[in-house]
Amino acid sequence: MCRFLAYSGPSTLMQPWLLDSSYSLVSQSRHARMRFEPVNGDGFGVGWYPAHDDPIPGTFVSIEPAWSNRNLREIASKVPTRHFFAHVRDATPGMPVSQSNCHPFQHDRWLWMHNGFFGDFQRSRRDFLSALSDASFNMITGNTDSEHGFALFLDEIGHDDQGNIMPANAAHAVVAMRNTIRRIIKIREKAGCESEAHMNFAVTNGSMSLFIRFSSDTGKPPPTLFYHEDNGATIVASEPLMDSEHWQAVNEDSILVLDQGKALEVSALNLKED
């Protein structure tokens, strides 16, 4: 499974969190401390919202390991942003190392990352595709379970008659996320998938963000997730980026909601039907 981080706060370069901190994301790409397999070398990606007035995020992805990519270091040390996502990948078997499979996935204003996997995905992939609208079906360029989850989420947000994503506030996005996870579970059940699905999702439209820590199998915990708040900045990451008592571990079956201008909210995911 992978490692990711998200930053939201005062304008910053990405370098302190991607490269300079004691356990930076690039460090985790070689020596992750909180997973059995420490290496996440099957590509990486960053997505950031520009400091100037542009709601569409920029992205940079590569199939190279994050620790050896010169361009990542150049971008991280030069581009200021108030909000960014970053991800280092450990590819699930059967899902090739390619740029189209690198996170974060981007569509319109939205960015999406996933740390985990849907077990037996090839068995259920046709059902996932059949469940999508034409607009979401056509946005998929890779073959990962992660991108299919993103497409389901965007369907839950909704499209207009031209296929454009509808506007969404935090409350709408929370409902969409819960419905997405319910649909993933039902699709997998229909396809006869008996293995677990780990769904640590991160999604943002630049003004609000959601983070999930969830596993479909209560006996097999999802990947770790932590958050840290300091001086107006909020960081959510698979592992703490430095030694500090201020990093808070996220419980299983939790949702974190970060809405612009508001404090981070952490609550139970609560997948019971509304």
N, C-alpha and C positions, 0 to 999 in steps of 0.2 A: 504494500500500500504506500501511498505518497505522503508528502508533507506540504502544507500550505501556510500562508499568512495573509492577513488583511490589515491595512492601516487606514485609520480615518482620524483627521485632526488638523492642527496647524500645518501650513505648507512645509514640506520637507523634501530632501532628496531621498531616494530609495536606498542609497548606499548604507546608511547606518544599520538598517534592518536586514538587508540582503547579504551584506558583506562584512560589516565591522563588528557587530555584536558578538559576544562570546560564543553563542550557539546560533549564529546567523543561518538563514535559510540555505545559503550556499554551503556552509559547514554541514548542515543536516543532509545535504545531497550526498555527502561522503560518509558522514558519521552520525546518523540519526541515533538518538539515545533511547527512544521510547518505542521501538519496534524491533521485532526479532531480526529482520534483515536491515542492516544499517545503511545500505547504499540505495540512493534514488537517482540513478544516472541515465534514465531513459528519456531525456529531454526536460525542458523547463519552459516556463512562460511568465511574463508579467503583463498586467493590464492596468492602465492608469488613466485618471480623468485629468485633462489638461488644466493648467493654472489659469489659462485664458478662458473666455466664455465659449465653451464648446461642450455640449452634453454627451458627445459620443467618445467613448474611451479609446485610447490608443493601445495597441498590443504588440508584443514582440515575443515570438516563440521560436524554439530551436530544438532539433533532435540531439544536439550535443549535450554532454553533461554540463550542468551549471558551473562547475568549478573550473572548466577550461575555456569558457566562452569570453573572449575579449569584449565583444559588443555589449554583453550584459553589464560588464564593469563600466564601460563608457556611458551607457544610458543611465545606470544607477547613480553615477556620480555627477550627472549634468542636468537631469530632468526634474524640476520641482513639481510636486503634486500634493493635494490635500487628501487624496484617497486612491489607494492602489491595492491590487490583488497580486499575489505571486505564488508559484507552484513549482515543485520539483517532482518528477514522475518516476514511479516504479511500475512499469507496464505489466498489466495482467496478461497471463499467457493467452495467446490467440488474438491479442489486440496489438497490431504492429506499432513499432516506433516510427512515427511520421509526424510532420508538422500539423496535419489535420486532426491528430489525436492528442496534441499538447493542450494543456490547460493554461490560463483560463480561456473558456469558450466565450466568444463575444457575438452578440446579435443586437443591432440597434444600440440602445443605451445600456444594455444588460451585459454583465459578466457573470460567469458561473464556474465554480471549481468543485471538485469531488475528491475526497480521500476515502477510498473503500472500493467495493466491487459488488456487482450483482452476480451471485453464484449461478452457474449454468446459463450464462447470458445468451449463448448461441442457441440454446433451446427455446428461449423466449423472445428472441430478437424480432422474429416475424410478427409476433403479437404486439410488441411495442410499436412497430412501424404501422401496423393496421389501426392502432388506437389514435394515431396522430391526425390532425388536420392537414390539408395540403400545404398550408403555409409553414407549419412546423416540420413536416416531412421534407420539404424542399430546402430547409436551412441546414440539414445535417450533411456534413462533408466527410466525416470520419466514420469509424465503426465501433467506438467505445460505448459501453453502457452509460458512462458519464454524460455524453452528449445527448443520448436518447432521453435521459432523465431531464436534462435542460429543455429539450423540445416539449416534453410533457408539461413542465412547469410553465413555459410560455403559452401553451394552449390554455392552461388554467388562468393565466393572467388575461388572455383573450386577444383576438385580432379584430380589426375593423374590416369593412367590406373589401378593402384593397390589400388585406393581408398584413397591415402594419400592426405592431404591438400597441395595445391600449395603454393609456396612462395608468399608474398604480401607486397607491400610497402604501404605508407599512401594513395597515390592517388588511387591505386587499391581498398583499403579498403573503401574509401569514396564512390566510385561508387557502390561497393557491398552493403554498408549500405543503400544508397538511393534506390537501386533496391529491397533490402529486405523489406523496408517499403512499397514500391509500391506494392510488391507481397502480403504482409499481408493485405493491404487495398483491393486489388482485390479478394483475397480468401474470405475475410469476406463478401464482397458485393455479391459474387456468392452464399454464404451460407445463405444469407438473414439476416445477423447480423445487427441490427439497433442500438444497443448501442455503446457507444464510446470505443475506444482503446487508452490507455495511454502508450506511448512507450518511457520512459526514459531508453535508453540502454547504457551500457558501455561495450566496448570490447577492448582487447589488445592481441598482440602476443609477448609482452616483449620489443619490440623496438619502437612500435607506439601504440597509443590508440585513440579511438573515443568515444565521449559522445554525446548523443542525448537528447533533451528535446522537446517532440512532443505529441500532442493529435489529434486524427482523428476528434474530435468535437471541432470546434472553440469556442463554447459557454461553454465548460467545460475544463478549463486549466489543463495541465499536472502537475504532482508533481514538487515541487521546485527543483532547481539545482543551485549550487554555485561553484566558483573556487577561489583559493587563491595561489598567487605566492610569494615566499620569499626565499632568500639565495639559489637560484638554485633549489628549490623544487616546485613542482606543486601539489596541492591537489584539487580534484574535489569531491564534496560531496552533498548529498541531503539537508543538512543543515550545516551552519557554525559550526565549531568545537570549536570556541571561539569567544568572543566579539572582533571584530576588524573591522576597516573601510576598510581593505584591501580585505575583501571577496566581490566578485563581483557576483551579481545575473545574471543568464543566461536567456535571453528572450525565449519565446515560439518559436517553430519551428527553433531551432538553432542546429548547430553541432560544437563540439569542437574537434580540431585535435591536438594531442600532439605527435610530431615526435622526435625521439631521437636526441639531439643536437640542436633542433630548439625551438623557442618560441611558446607558445600556440597560436593557431589560432582559432578565434571564428567567425562564419559566419552564414548566413541564410541557413537552410537545403535545400530549393529549390528542391521540388519534381517534378517540371515540367519535362516531358520526354525530354531526351537529343536529 
